[in-house]
Amino acid sequence: MNKKHRILSTLFLFILSLLPVIAQCKLTNTAFTSGENIEYDLYFDMGLLKARAGKGSLQIMDANYRGENAYKTVMLLNTSGIAGNLYTVNDTLTSYIDHNLRPLLFTKESYEGKDYSIERQSFTYKGNEISIRAFRTRNNIARFDEVVTTDQCTYDYLSVISYVRNLDYSNMKIGDKLYIRFISGRKPVDMYVNFKGTSSLKANDGKTYNVINISLTIQDDAFTNPKESIKASLTNDKNRLPVVIDTSLKIGSVRAVMRGVSGARH
């Protein structure tokens, strides 16, 4: 290859590296399948109050979204007892993702405290551009209804769980991180998936699991600790079951601990 061809090849590769490639958003799902159901015990930490707070679940099923085969994930969070009396949470989060694990639709119907809110984020892919229509009402008053566009892979509260379950952590070292985008309300924000090593962890089903520990850095003021907005421990096997999920919020923190699972893929 002569010097002119080498320069042109180098320039071509440089230009390609600058172009957003939506194909990079595609992942092969090896961790879960339709019919998986994980049950959780919830715990609140609100400073002086540290108590068992209720129950939650994470379910995955086959679905059809606008004529496209998809996975539907539903997360339920319900408080009870002393913590539930002090701060009520009754949330239903629903996510549709395609078989490449790209988000298609996210909805959240939420009763928290005295507030009732509905949130919706729908994703449209066209070439190298992603359009996200973001909508929210609170107490039957519209807060926003906007369309945002981005050329980067962007995930919502629920689809990001499917994403991190299918990442390859085998060659990662403590401190390594991966960058993605996260949609918070109506704005895309920076997110990093941080690898924090492996350990053993006992779940509420009485079993001890070898787990992969990660944290999510979400650059959004909805979280009190952006560096560790969400922490999760995933089984260090093909299922990558979320054994523990810790979420840091303005009111304190919520911990979900697995107490049972059925329908796992492996």
N, C-alpha and C positions, 0 to 999 in steps of 0.2 A: 504493500500500500504506500503510495507516494505522500509527500507532505501535505499537498492540497486535500487529498481524500481524508487524511488523518484529522485535519482541522475541521472539515465538514462533518465528519463522524462525531467528533468531540462536541461540536456545536449542537448537532442534532440530539445527542444524549442529554446535553445540558438543558435544552428546551423541553424535552420530555420530562425531565425531573421537576420542572416548574409547573407542569400542567396538572391540575387536579384529576385524579383517576378514580371514578366512582367504583370501578371494579374492585378496588382495594377495600371497599366497604363489605365485600362479600366474604363470608366465612362458611366453612363446611361444618354442619352440626354433627357432632359425634357424642354429645353429652346426654341429651334427653330425647324423649319421644312422647307422643300423645298418650295420655292416661297417667302421667306422673302426678302424684299428689303428695305434697309435703306439709305436715302439720307443725305448728310452732306454738310455744309458750312465749308470751310477751312480758317484758319487764320495763318499768319506767324508772328513770333516775332524774328527779327534779330537785336536786339539792338536798333538802331535808327529807324529802320523800323518796324512798327507794323500795319499790314493792312490785310484786307480781301484778301484772296489769290486765291480762286477758289472753286471748287466743288469736292466732292468725293461720293463714294457709296460703300455699302457692300451688296452683293447678295449671297443667298444660294439656291442651287438646287440639286435635285437627280442626281446621275451620276453612271457610271460604270467604275471602275479602274481595269484593268487586270482581268476582270471577277468577280470582287467583288463589291457588292452594296456599294456605298459610298456617301458622301456629297461633293459637289464642292462649294467652297467659292471663290468669286472674289471680290477683292477690287480695285477700280479705284481712282486715285488721279490726278487731273488736275488743274494747276495753270492758272490764268488769271489776267488781270489788271496790276497795278503798280508792285505788288510783282512778278507776272509772267514774266514781262519784265526784272526784275532784276535777277530773278533766276527761270528758267523754270523747272517745275516738271511735267512729264507725265508718271505715273507709272501704271502698271497692275500687281497685285499680285494674284496668283491663288493657292489654296490649296485643295488637296483631303484628306479627312479623312474617316476612316471606321466608322461603326455605333457604335463602342466603343470609338469613338473620338480620335483614335490614328492616327497620321499623316502618310500619304502614299507618298505624293508628294507635293513639294512646288516649284513654279517658280515665278520669278520676272523679268519682262521686264521693263527697266527703262531708261528714258531720264531725266537726271538731270544736269542742267547747260549745258555744252558742251559735256558731257559724255553720252554714250549709253552703257548699260551693260545688260547682261543676267545672271541670277543666277538660279540654279536648285539644289534641295536636294531631293533625293529619299530614302525612308525608307524600309528596309527589316527586318522582324521579324523571328527569328529562335531560338526556345527554350528561353533561358534567355538573348539572345544577340540581340542587334539592330545594324544593319549596315546602315550607312548613306553615300551615295555617294554624294559628294558636288562638284559642278562645277560652274565656273564663267568665263565669258569673259568681257572685257571692251574695247570698241572701236575696236571690232573684234580681239583682242589679248587675247589668253588664259591666265588667271591668275592662275588657279589651277584646278585640276581634281583629287580628292582624295577620299578614302573611310576611314571613321572613324567608330570605333565600341565603343559601350557603353552598360552597363547593367542597365542603369537608364532611366526612362521615359524622352524623349527629344522632345521638341516642337519647331516649327519654328515661324516666325513673325505672321503668320495668324492663324495657328491651335491653338496657345495659346489663341486667343480670344474665340474660341469655348470651350476651356478648362475652362477658368475663368468664363464663363457664366453658367457653370454647377456645380460649386463648391457649397458646403453647407456652407453658412456664418451665419446660424442662431445661432450657439453657439460660434461664434468668438467674441473676445473682441479687442478693439483698441490696436494695437501693435502686435497682433497675426500674424504669418506668416507661409506659406507653402513653402516647397522647391521642385523645379523641375529642370530639365536641359533644356537648350536653345541652339539651334544650330545657331551660328553667323558666317556666311560665311562657313568656313571649320572646325571650332572648337566648341566643346560643352563647354558651360560656365555655371556657377552657376546662377540660377534665384530664387528669392523669391517673392511670392505673399503676399503683406502686406495689412492687413485689416485696414482701416482708418475710420471706422464708417459710419453712415448714415446721410443724409441731404436732403434738398429740392433743386431742380435745375430747372431753366427755360431753355427750349430748344428753337431752332429757329422756331419751329412750333407753338410757342405761349403758349404751355402747360407747367405746372409745374409738375415735377415728384419727387416722393420720390426715392432716389437713394442710392445704396451701393457704397462707395468710396474705391478704391483699388489703390495701386501703385505696379509696378514691379521693383524689384532690379535686374539689369542685369550686371554682372561683366565683362564688355567688354568696351574697350576704344573707341568704336564708339559712346558712349554716354557721354555727358559732365557731367551728374549727375547720376552715377550708382545707387545711392540709390533710385532715382525716375526716371528711364529711361523712363518709360511709366506710365502715370496715367490715370485711367478710372473711369467713373461713370456709373453704371449699374442700370436700373430700378429695384426697390425693389419689384418685382413681379415675376410671373412664366416665363415671357419672357426674363428677364435680358438683355434688349436692351442696347447696349452701347450708352448712350446719349452724352457723351463727351469723347474724347480720346486725351490726350496730349502726344506728343512725344518729348523728349529732344535729340537734335542732335548737332553735332559740329558746324553747321551753325546757330544754334539758336533753335527755337522750333516751332512745328506745332500743331495747335489745330483743331480738327474736332468736330463740333457741329451739332447734329441731327436736320434736318429741315423737315423730313417727313419719315413715315414708312408705308409699306403695306405688307400684307401676314404674319403678326405675328402669332405665333402658338396659343396663348391664347387671 
